[in-house]
Amino acid sequence: MSAFKEYDAQTGITTTVHHIDDADRMVIQKSYDSKPFLDRAAEMRAQTEGQRWGEMRHVGFIPMAELATMMRQDGTIDNKRAMAWLRANPAMATFSKALK
C-alpha cells in the first residue's frame, strides 16, 4: 500500500490518499490535529483573563468539520449551536467569559 500526504497548516487537516495495491482502489483519509489550536486557545484565554466583553470578541476555535454541521440554510452559522459546542469543548475557547 502506498500513500500520499498533504498537510494544510491553515485548517490543521492532513489528507492522506492510500492506494491499495491488491484491489486497485484508493482510500482518502482526512485527519485533524487540534494541538496547535488548543495551544493557541490556551494562550489567548490567558491574555484575555479579566477582560470585559467588547464589540467584537474572538471566543474560540471550532474545527471546520464541526462548523459545517452548524450551517443554516441561509448560509450563516447557528450561533446557539456554536456556543453550545464551545461550552462542551472549553479547551477550544479563547475567552473564558463566553463559557458562562
Gaussian input, Z-matrix of N, CA and C with variables (Angstrom, degrees):
# hf/3-21g

backbone

0 1
 N
 C     1     B1
 C     2     B2     1     A1
 N     3     B3     2     A2     1     D1
 C     4     B4     3     A3     2     D2
 C     5     B5     4     A4     3     D3
 N     6     B6     5     A5     4     D4
 C     7     B7     6     A6     5     D5
 C     8     B8     7     A7     6     D6
 N     9     B9     8     A8     7     D7
 C    10    B10     9     A9     8     D8
 C    11    B11    10    A10     9     D9
 N    12    B12    11    A11    10    D10
 C    13    B13    12    A12    11    D11
 C    14    B14    13    A13    12    D12
 N    15    B15    14    A14    13    D13
 C    16    B16    15    A15    14    D14
 C    17    B17    16    A16    15    D15
 N    18    B18    17    A17    16    D16
 C    19    B19    18    A18    17    D17
 C    20    B20    19    A19    18    D18
 N    21    B21    20    A20    19    D19
 C    22    B22    21    A21    20    D20
 C    23    B23    22    A22    21    D21
 N    24    B24    23    A23    22    D22
 C    25    B25    24    A24    23    D23
 C    26    B26    25    A25    24    D24
 N    27    B27    26    A26    25    D25
 C    28    B28    27    A27    26    D26
 C    29    B29    28    A28    27    D27
 N    30    B30    29    A29    28    D28
 C    31    B31    30    A30    29    D29
 C    32    B32    31    A31    30    D30
 N    33    B33    32    A32    31    D31
 C    34    B34    33    A33    32    D32
 C    35    B35    34    A34    33    D33
 N    36    B36    35    A35    34    D34
 C    37    B37    36    A36    35    D35
 C    38    B38    37    A37    36    D36
 N    39    B39    38    A38    37    D37
 C    40    B40    39    A39    38    D38
 C    41    B41    40    A40    39    D39
 N    42    B42    41    A41    40    D40
 C    43    B43    42    A42    41    D41
 C    44    B44    43    A43    42    D42
 N    45    B45    44    A44    43    D43
 C    46    B46    45    A45    44    D44
 C    47    B47    46    A46    45    D45
 N    48    B48    47    A47    46    D46
 C    49    B49    48    A48    47    D47
 C    50    B50    49    A49    48    D48
 N    51    B51    50    A50    49    D49
 C    52    B52    51    A51    50    D50
 C    53    B53    52    A52    51    D51
 N    54    B54    53    A53    52    D52
 C    55    B55    54    A54    53    D53
 C    56    B56    55    A55    54    D54
 N    57    B57    56    A56    55    D55
 C    58    B58    57    A57    56    D56
 C    59    B59    58    A58    57    D57
 N    60    B60    59    A59    58    D58
 C    61    B61    60    A60    59    D59
 C    62    B62    61    A61    60    D60
 N    63    B63    62    A62    61    D61
 C    64    B64    63    A63    62    D62
 C    65    B65    64    A64    63    D63
 N    66    B66    65    A65    64    D64
 C    67    B67    66    A66    65    D65
 C    68    B68    67    A67    66    D66
 N    69    B69    68    A68    67    D67
 C    70    B70    69    A69    68    D68
 C    71    B71    70    A70    69    D69
 N    72    B72    71    A71    70    D70
 C    73    B73    72    A72    71    D71
 C    74    B74    73    A73    72    D72
 N    75    B75    74    A74    73    D73
 C    76    B76    75    A75    74    D74
 C    77    B77    76    A76    75    D75
 N    78    B78    77    A77    76    D76
 C    79    B79    78    A78    77    D77
 C    80    B80    79    A79    78    D78
 N    81    B81    80    A80    79    D79
 C    82    B82    81    A81    80    D80
 C    83    B83    82    A82    81    D81
 N    84    B84    83    A83    82    D82
 C    85    B85    84    A84    83    D83
 C    86    B86    85    A85    84    D84
 N    87    B87    86    A86    85    D85
 C    88    B88    87    A87    86    D86
 C    89    B89    88    A88    87    D87
 N    90    B90    89    A89    88    D88
 C    91    B91    90    A90    89    D89
 C    92    B92    91    A91    90    D90
 N    93    B93    92    A92    91    D91
 C    94    B94    93    A93    92    D92
 C    95    B95    94    A94    93    D93
 N    96    B96    95    A95    94    D94
 C    97    B97    96    A96    95    D95
 C    98    B98    97    A97    96    D96
 N    99    B99    98    A98    97    D97
 C   100   B100    99    A99    98    D98
 C   101   B101   100   A100    99    D99
 N   102   B102   101   A101   100   D100
 C   103   B103   102   A102   101   D101
 C   104   B104   103   A103   102   D102
 N   105   B105   104   A104   103   D103
 C   106   B106   105   A105   104   D104
 C   107   B107   106   A106   105   D105
 N   108   B108   107   A107   106   D106
 C   109   B109   108   A108   107   D107
 C   110   B110   109   A109   108   D108
 N   111   B111   110   A110   109   D109
 C   112   B112   111   A111   110   D110
 C   113   B113   112   A112   111   D111
 N   114   B114   113   A113   112   D112
 C   115   B115   114   A114   113   D113
 C   116   B116   115   A115   114   D114
 N   117   B117   116   A116   115   D115
 C   118   B118   117   A117   116   D116
 C   119   B119   118   A118   117   D117
 N   120   B120   119   A119   118   D118
 C   121   B121   120   A120   119   D119
 C   122   B122   121   A121   120   D120
 N   123   B123   122   A122   121   D121
 C   124   B124   123   A123   122   D122
 C   125   B125   124   A124   123   D123
 N   126   B126   125   A125   124   D124
 C   127   B127   126   A126   125   D125
 C   128   B128   127   A127   126   D126
 N   129   B129   128   A128   127   D127
 C   130   B130   129   A129   128   D128
 C   131   B131   130   A130   129   D129
 N   132   B132   131   A131   130   D130
 C   133   B133   132   A132   131   D131
 C   134   B134   133   A133   132   D132
 N   135   B135   134   A134   133   D133
 C   136   B136   135   A135   134   D134
 C   137   B137   136   A136   135   D135
 N   138   B138   137   A137   136   D136
 C   139   B139   138   A138   137   D137
 C   140   B140   139   A139   138   D138
 N   141   B141   140   A140   139   D139
 C   142   B142   141   A141   140   D140
 C   143   B143   142   A142   141   D141
 N   144   B144   143   A143   142   D142
 C   145   B145   144   A144   143   D143
 C   146   B146   145   A145   144   D144
 N   147   B147   146   A146   145   D145
 C   148   B148   147   A147   146   D146
 C   149   B149   148   A148   147   D147
 N   150   B150   149   A149   148   D148
 C   151   B151   150   A150   149   D149
 C   152   B152   151   A151   150   D150
 N   153   B153   152   A152   151   D151
 C   154   B154   153   A153   152   D152
 C   155   B155   154   A154   153   D153
 N   156   B156   155   A155   154   D154
 C   157   B157   156   A156   155   D155
 C   158   B158   157   A157   156   D156
 N   159   B159   158   A158   157   D157
 C   160   B160   159   A159   158   D158
 C   161   B161   160   A160   159   D159
 N   162   B162   161   A161   160   D160
 C   163   B163   162   A162   161   D161
 C   164   B164   163   A163   162   D162
 N   165   B165   164   A164   163   D163
 C   166   B166   165   A165   164   D164
 C   167   B167   166   A166   165   D165
 N   168   B168   167   A167   166   D166
 C   169   B169   168   A168   167   D167
 C   170   B170   169   A169   168   D168
 N   171   B171   170   A170   169   D169
 C   172   B172   171   A171   170   D170
 C   173   B173   172   A172   171   D171
 N   174   B174   173   A173   172   D172
 C   175   B175   174   A174   173   D173
 C   176   B176   175   A175   174   D174
 N   177   B177   176   A176   175   D175
 C   178   B178   177   A177   176   D176
 C   179   B179   178   A178   177   D177
 N   180   B180   179   A179   178   D178
 C   181   B181   180   A180   179   D179
 C   182   B182   181   A181   180   D180
 N   183   B183   182   A182   181   D181
 C   184   B184   183   A183   182   D182
 C   185   B185   184   A184   183   D183
 N   186   B186   185   A185   184   D184
 C   187   B187   186   A186   185   D185
 C   188   B188   187   A187   186   D186
 N   189   B189   188   A188   187   D187
 C   190   B190   189   A189   188   D188
 C   191   B191   190   A190   189   D189
 N   192   B192   191   A191   190   D190
 C   193   B193   192   A192   191   D191
 C   194   B194   193   A193   192   D192
 N   195   B195   194   A194   193   D193
 C   196   B196   195   A195   194   D194
 C   197   B197   196   A196   195   D195
 N   198   B198   197   A197   196   D196
 C   199   B199   198   A198   197   D197
 C   200   B200   199   A199   198   D198
 N   201   B201   200   A200   199   D199
 C   202   B202   201   A201   200   D200
 C   203   B203   202   A202   201   D201
 N   204   B204   203   A203   202   D202
 C   205   B205   204   A204   203   D203
 C   206   B206   205   A205   204   D204
 N   207   B207   206   A206   205   D205
 C   208   B208   207   A207   206   D206
 C   209   B209   208   A208   207   D207
 N   210   B210   209   A209   208   D208
 C   211   B211   210   A210   209   D209
 C   212   B212   211   A211   210   D210
 N   213   B213   212   A212   211   D211
 C   214   B214   213   A213   212   D212
 C   215   B215   214   A214   213   D213
 N   216   B216   215   A215   214   D214
 C   217   B217   216   A216   215   D215
 C   218   B218   217   A217   216   D216
 N   219   B219   218   A218   217   D217
 C   220   B220   219   A219   218   D218
 C   221   B221   220   A220   219   D219
 N   222   B222   221   A221   220   D220
 C   223   B223   222   A222   221   D221
 C   224   B224   223   A223   222   D222
 N   225   B225   224   A224   223   D223
 C   226   B226   225   A225   224   D224
 C   227   B227   226   A226   225   D225
 N   228   B228   227   A227   226   D226
 C   229   B229   228   A228   227   D227
 C   230   B230   229   A229   228   D228
 N   231   B231   230   A230   229   D229
 C   232   B232   231   A231   230   D230
 C   233   B233   232   A232   231   D231
 N   234   B234   233   A233   232   D232
 C   235   B235   234   A234   233   D233
 C   236   B236   235   A235   234   D234
 N   237   B237   236   A236   235   D235
 C   238   B238   237   A237   236   D236
 C   239   B239   238   A238   237   D237
 N   240   B240   239   A239   238   D238
 C   241   B241   240   A240   239   D239
 C   242   B242   241   A241   240   D240
 N   243   B243   242   A242   241   D241
 C   244   B244   243   A243   242   D242
 C   245   B245   244   A244   243   D243
 N   246   B246   245   A245   244   D244
 C   247   B247   246   A246   245   D245
 C   248   B248   247   A247   246   D246
 N   249   B249   248   A248   247   D247
 C   250   B250   249   A249   248   D248
 C   251   B251   250   A250   249   D249
 N   252   B252   251   A251   250   D250
 C   253   B253   252   A252   251   D251
 C   254   B254   253   A253   252   D252
 N   255   B255   254   A254   253   D253
 C   256   B256   255   A255   254   D254
 C   257   B257   256   A256   255   D255
 N   258   B258   257   A257   256   D256
 C   259   B259   258   A258   257   D257
 C   260   B260   259   A259   258   D258
 N   261   B261   260   A260   259   D259
 C   262   B262   261   A261   260   D260
 C   263   B263   262   A262   261   D261
 N   264   B264   263   A263   262   D262
 C   265   B265   264   A264   263   D263
 C   266   B266   265   A265   264   D264
 N   267   B267   266   A266   265   D265
 C   268   B268   267   A267   266   D266
 C   269   B269   268   A268   267   D267
 N   270   B270   269   A269   268   D268
 C   271   B271   270   A270   269   D269
 C   272   B272   271   A271   270   D270
 N   273   B273   272   A272   271   D271
 C   274   B274   273   A273   272   D272
 C   275   B275   274   A274   273   D273
 N   276   B276   275   A275   274   D274
 C   277   B277   276   A276   275   D275
 C   278   B278   277   A277   276   D276
 N   279   B279   278   A278   277   D277
 C   280   B280   279   A279   278   D278
 C   281   B281   280   A280   279   D279
 N   282   B282   281   A281   280   D280
 C   283   B283   282   A282   281   D281
 C   284   B284   283   A283   282   D282
 N   285   B285   284   A284   283   D283
 C   286   B286   285   A285   284   D284
 C   287   B287   286   A286   285   D285
 N   288   B288   287   A287   286   D286
 C   289   B289   288   A288   287   D287
 C   290   B290   289   A289   288   D288
 N   291   B291   290   A290   289   D289
 C   292   B292   291   A291   290   D290
 C   293   B293   292   A292   291   D291
 N   294   B294   293   A293   292   D292
 C   295   B295   294   A294   293   D293
 C   296   B296   295   A295   294   D294
 N   297   B297   296   A296   295   D295
 C   298   B298   297   A297   296   D296
 C   299   B299   298   A298   297   D297

   B1=1.4474
   B2=1.5337
   B3=1.3164
   B4=1.4540
   B5=1.5277
   B6=1.3486
   B7=1.4651
   B8=1.5177
   B9=1.3210
   B10=1.4573
   B11=1.5193
   B12=1.3542
   B13=1.4624
   B14=1.5124
   B15=1.3504
   B16=1.4551
   B17=1.5267
   B18=1.3319
   B19=1.4616
   B20=1.5233
   B21=1.3350
   B22=1.4652
   B23=1.5281
   B24=1.3195
   B25=1.4704
   B26=1.5200
   B27=1.3152
   B28=1.4654
   B29=1.5280
   B30=1.3291
   B31=1.4608
   B32=1.5183
   B33=1.3383
   B34=1.4610
   B35=1.5155
   B36=1.3286
   B37=1.4620
   B38=1.5257
   B39=1.3324
   B40=1.4550
   B41=1.5240
   B42=1.3079
   B43=1.4621
   B44=1.5153
   B45=1.3172
   B46=1.4556
   B47=1.5223
   B48=1.3195
   B49=1.4616
   B50=1.5270
   B51=1.3236
   B52=1.4627
   B53=1.5254
   B54=1.3195
   B55=1.4645
   B56=1.5111
   B57=1.3055
   B58=1.4642
   B59=1.5249
   B60=1.3244
   B61=1.4681
   B62=1.5223
   B63=1.3065
   B64=1.4541
   B65=1.5315
   B66=1.3198
   B67=1.4657
   B68=1.5250
   B69=1.3339
   B70=1.4649
   B71=1.5365
   B72=1.3265
   B73=1.4649
   B74=1.5184
   B75=1.3386
   B76=1.4570
   B77=1.5232
   B78=1.3221
   B79=1.4574
   B80=1.5222
   B81=1.3399
   B82=1.4600
   B83=1.5276
   B84=1.3227
   B85=1.4654
   B86=1.5230
   B87=1.3196
   B88=1.4619
   B89=1.5218
   B90=1.3214
   B91=1.4619
   B92=1.5275
   B93=1.3115
   B94=1.4536
   B95=1.5121
   B96=1.3167
   B97=1.4568
   B98=1.5264
   B99=1.3014
   B100=1.4661
   B101=1.5271
   B102=1.3191
   B103=1.4691
   B104=1.5236
   B105=1.3339
   B106=1.4709
   B107=1.5353
   B108=1.3291
   B109=1.4549
   B110=1.5285
   B111=1.3349
   B112=1.4664
   B113=1.5296
   B114=1.3248
   B115=1.4653
   B116=1.5288
   B117=1.3273
   B118=1.4733
   B119=1.5170
   B120=1.3288
   B121=1.4703
   B122=1.5287
   B123=1.3214
   B124=1.4727
   B125=1.5234
   B126=1.3180
   B127=1.4656
   B128=1.5379
   B129=1.3165
   B130=1.4691
   B131=1.5350
   B132=1.3560
   B133=1.4742
   B134=1.5178
   B135=1.3267
   B136=1.4661
   B137=1.5267
   B138=1.3196
   B139=1.4615
   B140=1.5276
   B141=1.3338
   B142=1.4671
   B143=1.5267
   B144=1.3268
   B145=1.4698
   B146=1.5257
   B147=1.3147
   B148=1.4553
   B149=1.5178
   B150=1.3201
   B151=1.4593
   B152=1.5212
   B153=1.3245
   B154=1.4537
   B155=1.5177
   B156=1.3213
   B157=1.4609
   B158=1.5159
   B159=1.2985
   B160=1.4567
   B161=1.5153
   B162=1.3100
   B163=1.4606
   B164=1.5246
   B165=1.3143
   B166=1.4629
   B167=1.5206
   B168=1.3175
   B169=1.4650
   B170=1.5199
   B171=1.3193
   B172=1.4650
   B173=1.5147
   B174=1.3404
   B175=1.4598
   B176=1.5249
   B177=1.3313
   B178=1.4523
   B179=1.5165
   B180=1.3194
   B181=1.4563
   B182=1.5205
   B183=1.3049
   B184=1.4592
   B185=1.5276
   B186=1.3379
   B187=1.4639
   B188=1.5333
   B189=1.3233
   B190=1.4597
   B191=1.5256
   B192=1.3125
   B193=1.4648
   B194=1.5255
   B195=1.3286
   B196=1.4652
   B197=1.5292
   B198=1.3221
   B199=1.4626
   B200=1.5238
   B201=1.3157
   B202=1.4670
   B203=1.5211
   B204=1.3299
   B205=1.4684
   B206=1.5242
   B207=1.3311
   B208=1.4659
   B209=1.5269
   B210=1.3324
   B211=1.4660
   B212=1.5227
   B213=1.3186
   B214=1.4531
   B215=1.5221
   B216=1.3266
   B217=1.4616
   B218=1.5206
   B219=1.3362
   B220=1.4693
   B221=1.5296
   B222=1.3357
   B223=1.4598
   B224=1.5184
   B225=1.3256
   B226=1.4634
   B227=1.5235
   B228=1.3112
   B229=1.4665
   B230=1.5218
   B231=1.3268
   B232=1.4594
   B233=1.5302
   B234=1.3265
   B235=1.4703
   B236=1.5188
   B237=1.3198
   B238=1.4768
   B239=1.5242
   B240=1.3181
   B241=1.4677
   B242=1.5293
   B243=1.3337
   B244=1.4623
   B245=1.5302
   B246=1.3192
   B247=1.4714
   B248=1.5212
   B249=1.3203
   B250=1.4724
   B251=1.5295
   B252=1.3398
   B253=1.4589
   B254=1.5243
   B255=1.3411
   B256=1.4670
   B257=1.5183
   B258=1.3362
   B259=1.4747
   B260=1.5277
   B261=1.3235
   B262=1.4639
   B263=1.5314
   B264=1.3371
   B265=1.4714
   B266=1.5265
   B267=1.3329
   B268=1.4655
   B269=1.5311
   B270=1.3165
   B271=1.4710
   B272=1.5207
   B273=1.3321
   B274=1.4633
   B275=1.5298
   B276=1.3340
   B277=1.4633
   B278=1.5257
   B279=1.3408
   B280=1.4619
   B281=1.5207
   B282=1.3263
   B283=1.4621
   B284=1.5191
   B285=1.3223
   B286=1.4668
   B287=1.5279
   B288=1.3281
   B289=1.4609
   B290=1.5203
   B291=1.3194
   B292=1.4718
   B293=1.5287
   B294=1.3164
   B295=1.4688
   B296=1.5188
   B297=1.3134
   B298=1.4750
   B299=1.4959
   A1=107.90
   A2=117.01
   A3=121.78
   A4=108.62
   A5=116.43
   A6=119.68
   A7=110.30
   A8=113.90
   A9=122.98
   A10=106.63
   A11=118.07
   A12=122.14
   A13=110.43
   A14=114.41
   A15=120.98
   A16=107.77
   A17=116.20
   A18=121.51
   A19=109.49
   A20=116.52
   A21=122.37
   A22=107.46
   A23=117.87
   A24=122.39
   A25=111.76
   A26=117.85
   A27=121.81
   A28=111.47
   A29=117.10
   A30=121.14
   A31=112.99
   A32=117.57
   A33=121.31
   A34=112.33
   A35=117.51
   A36=121.02
   A37=110.06
   A38=114.60
   A39=121.21
   A40=107.71
   A41=115.80
   A42=121.04
   A43=107.32
   A44=115.72
   A45=121.64
   A46=108.23
   A47=115.63
   A48=120.75
   A49=106.55
   A50=115.70
   A51=121.95
   A52=108.31
   A53=116.59
   A54=120.98
   A55=107.12
   A56=115.68
   A57=121.01
   A58=106.91
   A59=115.46
   A60=122.08
   A61=113.89
   A62=116.78
   A63=119.02
   A64=113.29
   A65=118.88
   A66=120.31
   A67=112.61
   A68=117.02
   A69=121.89
   A70=110.88
   A71=115.37
   A72=121.94
   A73=109.22
   A74=114.26
   A75=120.20
   A76=108.80
   A77=114.56
   A78=121.78
   A79=107.01
   A80=116.00
   A81=120.77
   A82=107.77
   A83=115.71
   A84=121.95
   A85=108.36
   A86=115.73
   A87=120.24
   A88=107.64
   A89=115.50
   A90=120.02
   A91=108.30
   A92=114.96
   A93=121.22
   A94=109.20
   A95=117.37
   A96=122.48
   A97=108.23
   A98=116.84
   A99=120.38
   A100=112.99
   A101=118.77
   A102=120.80
   A103=113.80
   A104=120.44
   A105=118.67
   A106=112.77
   A107=116.29
   A108=119.96
   A109=111.67
   A110=117.00
   A111=120.99
   A112=110.35
   A113=116.46
   A114=120.74
   A115=110.84
   A116=116.58
   A117=120.53
   A118=110.80
   A119=118.10
   A120=121.27
   A121=110.07
   A122=117.55
   A123=121.05
   A124=110.55
   A125=116.44
   A126=121.21
   A127=110.80
   A128=116.75
   A129=120.76
   A130=111.31
   A131=117.11
   A132=120.12
   A133=110.33
   A134=115.90
   A135=120.52
   A136=110.61
   A137=117.56
   A138=121.64
   A139=112.96
   A140=117.64
   A141=120.72
   A142=112.70
   A143=117.14
   A144=120.41
   A145=110.29
   A146=116.30
   A147=121.80
   A148=114.46
   A149=117.42
   A150=120.16
   A151=110.39
   A152=114.96
   A153=121.50
   A154=109.56
   A155=114.05
   A156=119.69
   A157=108.86
   A158=117.54
   A159=123.53
   A160=108.95
   A161=115.77
   A162=119.12
   A163=111.52
   A164=116.52
   A165=121.47
   A166=107.51
   A167=116.26
   A168=119.97
   A169=108.74
   A170=116.02
   A171=121.60
   A172=106.02
   A173=118.26
   A174=120.30
   A175=114.37
   A176=117.90
   A177=117.37
   A178=113.49
   A179=113.87
   A180=122.65
   A181=108.25
   A182=117.21
   A183=122.20
   A184=106.55
   A185=117.86
   A186=120.31
   A187=111.01
   A188=115.90
   A189=120.75
   A190=112.59
   A191=118.05
   A192=120.32
   A193=110.85
   A194=117.10
   A195=121.21
   A196=110.43
   A197=115.41
   A198=120.67
   A199=111.15
   A200=116.50
   A201=120.49
   A202=111.61
   A203=117.57
   A204=120.08
   A205=112.06
   A206=116.98
   A207=121.72
   A208=112.61
   A209=115.59
   A210=119.69
   A211=110.55
   A212=114.73
   A213=120.93
   A214=108.67
   A215=116.43
   A216=120.34
   A217=112.48
   A218=117.33
   A219=119.54
   A220=112.34
   A221=117.48
   A222=121.54
   A223=114.76
   A224=118.18
   A225=121.29
   A226=109.83
   A227=115.11
   A228=121.22
   A229=109.09
   A230=116.91
   A231=122.44
   A232=107.01
   A233=116.60
   A234=121.50
   A235=112.53
   A236=118.48
   A237=120.54
   A238=110.48
   A239=116.83
   A240=119.91
   A241=110.63
   A242=117.19
   A243=120.67
   A244=110.49
   A245=116.88
   A246=120.21
   A247=111.00
   A248=117.59
   A249=120.53
   A250=109.96
   A251=116.83
   A252=120.26
   A253=110.08
   A254=117.57
   A255=120.34
   A256=111.73
   A257=116.93
   A258=119.50
   A259=110.91
   A260=116.60
   A261=120.54
   A262=112.04
   A263=116.66
   A264=123.03
   A265=109.05
   A266=118.31
   A267=121.79
   A268=114.92
   A269=118.08
   A270=119.61
   A271=111.58
   A272=117.68
   A273=121.29
   A274=111.90
   A275=117.84
   A276=121.63
   A277=109.93
   A278=115.82
   A279=120.73
   A280=112.01
   A281=117.25
   A282=122.24
   A283=107.42
   A284=117.53
   A285=122.84
   A286=113.32
   A287=117.83
   A288=120.08
   A289=112.73
   A290=117.27
   A291=121.21
   A292=111.42
   A293=116.93
   A294=120.71
   A295=113.38
   A296=116.31
   A297=120.21
   A298=112.26
   D1=126.63
   D2=176.71
   D3=-107.48
   D4=160.42
   D5=-176.56
   D6=-145.34
   D7=151.56
   D8=174.14
   D9=-123.30
   D10=130.95
   D11=-178.44
   D12=-119.07
   D13=144.21
   D14=175.16
   D15=-141.26
   D16=130.78
   D17=-179.32
   D18=-112.61
   D19=130.64
   D20=176.61
   D21=-105.30
   D22=105.73
   D23=-176.81
   D24=-65.90
   D25=-26.55
   D26=-179.91
   D27=-66.72
   D28=-41.62
   D29=-176.74
   D30=-103.19
   D31=-17.29
   D32=-177.08
   D33=79.75
   D34=12.43
   D35=-176.49
   D36=-97.25
   D37=130.66
   D38=173.10
   D39=-105.11
   D40=126.41
   D41=176.93
   D42=-106.40
   D43=125.79
   D44=178.17
   D45=-120.64
   D46=127.09
   D47=176.56
   D48=-105.82
   D49=116.71
   D50=179.82
   D51=-100.65
   D52=129.18
   D53=173.34
   D54=-101.74
   D55=118.97
   D56=-179.50
   D57=-90.95
   D58=106.34
   D59=-171.16
   D60=-58.93
   D61=-46.98
   D62=-172.30
   D63=-72.19
   D64=-19.32
   D65=-176.62
   D66=-114.34
   D67=-0.15
   D68=-178.17
   D69=52.31
   D70=44.82
   D71=178.39
   D72=-124.62
   D73=162.99
   D74=175.39
   D75=-125.70
   D76=146.67
   D77=175.94
   D78=-124.51
   D79=129.49
   D80=177.66
   D81=-102.56
   D82=122.60
   D83=-178.58
   D84=-117.24
   D85=130.43
   D86=176.04
   D87=-116.88
   D88=132.21
   D89=177.93
   D90=-131.27
   D91=156.01
   D92=-173.32
   D93=-124.49
   D94=126.22
   D95=177.11
   D96=-100.34
   D97=105.07
   D98=-176.00
   D99=-85.94
   D100=-9.90
   D101=-175.30
   D102=-54.09
   D103=-47.81
   D104=179.25
   D105=-60.42
   D106=-36.52
   D107=179.60
   D108=-72.65
   D109=-37.73
   D110=176.54
   D111=-63.90
   D112=-42.84
   D113=179.03
   D114=-63.06
   D115=-45.47
   D116=-179.26
   D117=-66.85
   D118=-38.08
   D119=178.59
   D120=-63.06
   D121=-43.36
   D122=178.69
   D123=-62.17
   D124=-41.76
   D125=178.65
   D126=-63.23
   D127=-44.25
   D128=-179.01
   D129=-68.77
   D130=-36.44
   D131=176.49
   D132=-61.00
   D133=-43.27
   D134=179.97
   D135=-63.85
   D136=-39.99
   D137=-179.80
   D138=-68.79
   D139=-28.71
   D140=-176.13
   D141=-99.41
   D142=1.65
   D143=-178.61
   D144=-57.18
   D145=129.08
   D146=178.62
   D147=85.96
   D148=-6.90
   D149=178.90
   D150=-78.86
   D151=159.93
   D152=178.89
   D153=-98.57
   D154=166.55
   D155=174.09
   D156=-63.76
   D157=143.67
   D158=174.49
   D159=-123.44
   D160=-172.01
   D161=179.07
   D162=-62.41
   D163=-48.37
   D164=179.51
   D165=-121.52
   D166=132.85
   D167=-177.60
   D168=-145.37
   D169=128.43
   D170=173.62
   D171=-78.67
   D172=121.35
   D173=-174.58
   D174=-109.68
   D175=-12.74
   D176=178.24
   D177=170.73
   D178=174.62
   D179=176.55
   D180=-109.14
   D181=131.74
   D182=175.63
   D183=-124.61
   D184=122.70
   D185=179.81
   D186=-57.31
   D187=146.37
   D188=-177.70
   D189=-56.60
   D190=-38.20
   D191=179.87
   D192=-62.46
   D193=-37.85
   D194=177.76
   D195=-73.29
   D196=-42.71
   D197=-178.36
   D198=-60.51
   D199=-36.49
   D200=179.83
   D201=-60.89
   D202=-28.97
   D203=179.40
   D204=-77.78
   D205=-8.96
   D206=-176.84
   D207=-102.52
   D208=4.49
   D209=-179.15
   D210=-72.94
   D211=137.25
   D212=175.57
   D213=-93.81
   D214=168.11
   D215=-177.92
   D216=-62.76
   D217=-26.80
   D218=-179.54
   D219=-84.17
   D220=4.84
   D221=176.75
   D222=89.08
   D223=1.39
   D224=178.25
   D225=-96.86
   D226=169.17
   D227=179.39
   D228=-91.40
   D229=138.42
   D230=174.79
   D231=-77.16
   D232=101.92
   D233=-174.87
   D234=-61.60
   D235=-34.69
   D236=179.33
   D237=-63.91
   D238=-43.26
   D239=178.81
   D240=-67.82
   D241=-38.18
   D242=179.09
   D243=-63.35
   D244=-45.11
   D245=179.34
   D246=-67.52
   D247=-36.89
   D248=176.86
   D249=-62.67
   D250=-39.82
   D251=178.68
   D252=-64.39
   D253=-43.96
   D254=179.17
   D255=-63.26
   D256=-39.07
   D257=178.08
   D258=-65.47
   D259=-33.68
   D260=177.96
   D261=-77.91
   D262=-17.09
   D263=-179.23
   D264=-130.66
   D265=63.74
   D266=-171.57
   D267=-61.43
   D268=-20.52
   D269=178.97
   D270=-67.86
   D271=-17.57
   D272=178.70
   D273=-92.17
   D274=-3.97
   D275=178.96
   D276=-77.12
   D277=143.74
   D278=179.21
   D279=-110.23
   D280=-5.47
   D281=-179.32
   D282=-139.85
   D283=107.79
   D284=-172.08
   D285=-56.96
   D286=-35.99
   D287=-178.50
   D288=-63.64
   D289=-20.85
   D290=179.12
   D291=-68.82
   D292=-19.89
   D293=-176.95
   D294=-85.16
   D295=-6.86
   D296=-176.61
   D297=-90.65

